[in-house]
Amino acid sequence: MGGALIRMTTLPRRPAAGLQGSHCSGCSVTVYPADESCPRCGGPATPAALSGAGTLWTWTVQRYAPKSPPYKEPPGGFTPFALGYVELKEGVRVAAVLDVDGLDEIRIGMPLTVTAGDGVPRARPTHTREEDS
């Protein structure tokens, strides 16, 4: 049997661990969530901590409640929310709920920071020093 099986030591969506992806040294692809093998070449992949810094690649608004089960409606009822793909510095696109104050502030290319959470990752706008002054 050729090659050793590598077991991922961290869960890809465990909040305390941050964004945990994997990287293939054979073809240099990085993926999220972590996987034991490379989706491109099938070679072994090693755990890789992802920065979480990136830009909004595309987005949409979820305007209706998902089917139940497994969705459980919150006490206040369903509220529409934004979802997007954030392209991280590592080149990985991560699906995330967009935590913004209003839908009118969402722009493709806007800087975001993605964090792991229970379920789907969440992304918040990143404020640069220029915007803060």
Secondary structure, DSSP 8 states (H G I E B T S, - for coil): --S-----SS-TT-GGG-SEEEE-TTT--EESS--SB-TTT--B-EEEE---EEEEEEEEEE-S---TTT----TT----EEEEEEEETTS-EEEEEE--S-GGG--TT-EEEEE--SSS-EEEE---HHHH-
